[in-house]
Amino acid sequence: MRRRPQAIKDPATEARLFRRRAVLLLALMLLAGCGLLARLTVLQVVQHDRYATASRNNSIRTEAIAPARGVITDRAGRLLAENVSSYSLYVTPENVPDLPSTLAELGRLLDLREVDLERFNRLRHSRPRFEALPLRRNLDDVETARFAAHRHRFTGVELRGELSRHYPFGALTGHVVGYVGRLNETELADASAEQRAADSIGKTGVEKTYDTRLQGRVGYQQVEVDAHGRRLRVLERLRAEPGAALRLNLDLDLQRAATQALAGQAGALVALEPTSGHVLAMVSEPAFDPNLFVGGISADDYRSLLEDPQRPLTDRAVRGQYPPGSTLKPFVAMAGLRSGTVAPHDHTWCPGWYTLGKSPRRYRCWQRHGHGRVDLLEAVAQSCDVYFYDLAFRLGIDRIHKELEPFGFGRRTGIDLPGELPGILPSRDWKRRARGAPWYPGETLIAGIGQGYNTATALQLAYATAQLASRGSTPPPRLVAAPVALAFEDRVSGPVADAGQWQTVIDSMRAVVAPGGTAHRAFADAPYVTAGKTGTAQVFSLAQNSEDRGRDAPKHLQDHALFIAFAPVEAPRIAVAVIVENGGSGSATAAPAARQVLDAWFRQQEAP
């Protein structure tokens, strides 16, 4: 067997090879060390601030501080909207290990409402996971203590002390002051930082109109939190600036007197100061308690308000549009005087009905047997329909429209409240645009007594009455006192007439409350001189030859009762408009309500 030859070792070659490999390995190690050193230099020196901030953010959280909302007071400084301390429950989704289970446990502990959970879930899907979200606001003392005792069980859930809105007088000022409520999805998209921080926005009334001024300016704070997201300490704080306080022209005592005057009947009452346009009282009945909405109203409570046939959520003072009825007659009389169509002592014969030419249709007067021979003063005092049928026919609808518009009919007054409706002051053009139909002569007659297409709000009637009282110089009505009040926009010039024309119409309204006038009984012993006008507006049409005035109709079909007035006549300090839905008679229902308000105002003015 042949043997394989053995290799001869070469120590020198092996040593050279080893040294070469050792040098290469050392070079690689040095290169890796330099790379590591360079990276450490970048991390520790070049990018130090970035990573230091990121590190701090693992334990430091920036939170918005909601500003204190500005308070709202009446003219005497009595609080109508204030802020009270309360506790709310906040959840940070990112810090909650099992959110569905946590919410279920909280629900058992605190009896969470469906509206709370729906609201939280909407916010959770629209906000960052690291942001603390309100789950339940305005916890009572028992709920606060119960959660505090079990707080250790709920990672990522905390109690926060904050201010919540409160309305001390509830329904008494509910429509005027309005309320704040939680942001809905639409509002959230356009919400300011202040609104997001407070998670609320003015929804109605003064709270909505002046929301930006009431909000204040949001603040911020940096807080250190533990691994569970609980706050340990505040590191830095930029204080929030509170919102502006608002003082209303409203008088709380007169507001209460006006509410009592309506005596639980559906309707509206507005009182203005003629010289300034200040709103002294504004009542809509029935009303609602705005405190129900502050923390989020329950579904049952909201459904109850919506389904109430009396519609308590509707502000009848600015959104209730009613036929003005005979309260429109002084303004039609002024149109007749200004146009030269009628003179103060021109007479019209009232047999109890009026016809157009040879038409067999009779337009009836409320006084079935007629008023006989009447002039302008007697026609207003006794509310003679025939006189105003004839005057309206001679004026024509377009002239009536032109003359009544400066008093504020058919357009918004510009009051600093949201949602005001303009009513309707008809004309040929209006009917063509709105109904696509021509105007008929008979419609002019009906318009002359405030029926037909005519509609007005209680605010419009009060403003028009104030214009009569001030002889055309009343500025647009304002709830909030200067200098915070919003500026007037597109102010329309008031009515213009000569001194004799003003005096004639005012004298005719004085005759309404004098012996022989339709409101004499309500003002028989008044210690001040009043000018007024009763009104009754039909809710449904009567048959052509009907002698019935609808007195036996069901309550919801009875006539609306209206009354306008101002006093004292020589130096007016207050103008009032009253509308009582289905009240029957202006003289029997609305006039006494106005008397109560005027009495209350003058007693208050005389008090030391």
KAZI-V78746 format. One line per field, one symbol per residue. burial: + if it has 9 or more other C-alpha atoms within 8 Angstrom, else -. Layout:
burial=???
//
This chain:
burial=---------------------------------------++++---++--+-------+++--++++++++++++---+++++--+++++++++++-----+---++--+-+--+++-++-+++----+-+++++++++---++-++---+--++++++---+++++--++++++++++++++----+--+--++++--++++++++++-+-++++++++++++++--+++--+--+--+++++++++++++-++++++-++--+++++++++++-++++++++++++-++-+++++----+--+-----+++-++++++++++++++++-+++++++--++++----+++++++--------++--+-++--++++++++++++++++++++-+++-+++-+++++++++++-++++-+++++++++-+++------+---+++++++++-++++++++++++++++++++-+-++++++---+--------++-----++-+++++++++++-+++++-+++----+++++++++++----------+------+++++++++++++--+++++++++++++++++++++++++++-++-------
//
